Amino acid sequence: MTARHAHDSEDDEIRATYEEYGVGDTRLAMIADPENRHAWIQSDYTEQIEQ
């Protein structure tokens, strides 16, 4: 599983977690608000990002 946390700054209200994990032959990704369990999006389409 891959988990990343995004915070622009302490003054901004944007917060998110990104998780990627495998289920069988499929790779799933989920972006969620850790403070609101109803705010999330999930996809079975992932793309490798070059850094």
Buried (B, 14 or more C-beta within 10 A) or exposed (E): EEEEEEEEEEEEEEBBBEBBEEEEEEBBBBBBEEEEEEEBEEEEEEEEEEE
